[in-house]
Amino acid sequence: MTSDVEGRPGVTFGELDPGQGFATQMSLNGGPCTLLDILVIPPGGQEEVIERWRQHAEYMLGRPGCISTQMHRALGEGGTLVNLAVWDSPSALLAAVTAPEFAAIASDYPPGTSCTRQLLSKVAVEGICVA
């Protein structure tokens, strides 16, 4: 995995779908989207990462276009956290993650923290769910 911001020591960002990078996904026009972040935490760093995420969440929830966010933790002793954040549009998310405040918070994550991410949109499946 490689970092998408030079000099960012905390979180290393990677691509979930190598066929379409995250930067490309954020440049797409569209309506509501869900951000999926899969964080892998170094041993002993989970509580610190949750605190950093809380700071990120507070920042994001104050940005135009952020609808909601929810953190999920692996059961037991797992070192994985999953964030699901709903946004009005990819462009709203792009504006939030390119602001200097975002980079400042990201630099405070424990070294060895990695984040794989993907932008998703709802899919209508007849008889099961609506888009």
Secondary structure, DSSP 8 states (H G I E B T S, - for coil): ---SSTT--SEEEEES-TTS-HHHHHTS--S-EEEEEEEE--TT-HHHHHHHHHHHHHHHHTSTTEEEEEEEE-STT--EEEEEEEES-HHHHHHHHTSHHHHHHHTTS-TTEEEEEEEE----BTTTB--
